[in-house]
Amino acid sequence: MAEGFQVTMSDLQSAAREFASQATAFSGVMAGSGPAPVDGGSWVINDALSTALGLVGLLHTQLTATIRGDAAKLETSYEQYRSAEDQITTLVTAIASPGTASSGTASPDKAG
């Protein structure tokens, strides 16, 4: 299903930054309380419009939080992949050159 699709570490980090940037931009489009109130000519209409516009503001705030949450998840994924890559590199280096590993543990042939 995902054959031929490859995401690089830099792509993942770029996506996280872009999501965070766009969340900030999207947040600034509208106040958290929703669009500016309107006058419909009657308190009943004004009250209904005020409620509806407040709900639009709430949805806007929730969508902003979702975008920010996705940015955080992308950043966490990047950090986890980076950490795993660092651990694999350390392990491969230790296996390839057992005497030069700097992991802080004694190699088996030097253990006393």
C-alpha positions, -999 to +999 in steps of 0.1 A: +000+000+000+028+024+008+053+010-016+078+036-029+069+061-002+098+072+019+098+100+045+132+114+055+140+127+090+142+162+077+108+159+060+093+148+093+109+177+112+099+202+084+063+189+086+062+194+124+075+230+121+050+238+093+021+224+113+031+245+143+035+276+121+002+271+104-016+265+137-004+299+149-015+315+116-049+298+118-053+308+154-049+345+144-076+344+118-104+347+143-109+355+180-116+326+203-151+340+210-159+337+173-168+363+146-179+398+157-215+400+169-242+412+145-274+430+149-304+411+135-330+437+146-344+416+174-330+404+207-342+369+198-323+369+166-293+386+181-292+360+209-294+331+184-267+346+162-245+352+192-248+316+203-241+304+168-211+327+164-197+316+198-199+280+186-180+289+155-153+304+177-152+272+198-148+250+167-121+273+155-103+270+188-106+232+188-093+230+152-063+251+162-056+228+191-059+198+169-034+212+144-010+221+173-014+185+186-006+171+152+025+193+152+036+179+186+030+143+174+051+149+143+079+164+165+076+134+189+079+110+160+109+128+147+126+127+181+118+090+185+132+081+150+163+103+157+169+085+190+164+051+174+188+060+146+214+072+171+211+040+191+214+019+159+245+039+148+261+034+182+253-004+182+266-008+146+298+012+154+303-010+185+299-042+166+321-030+137+349-016+159+346-032+193+377-015+207+366+020+199+330+021+213+326+049+238+294+036+254+310+038+289+308+000+294+338-023+292+339-046+263+336-083+271+373-090+263+384-063+287+361-072+316+380-083+346 
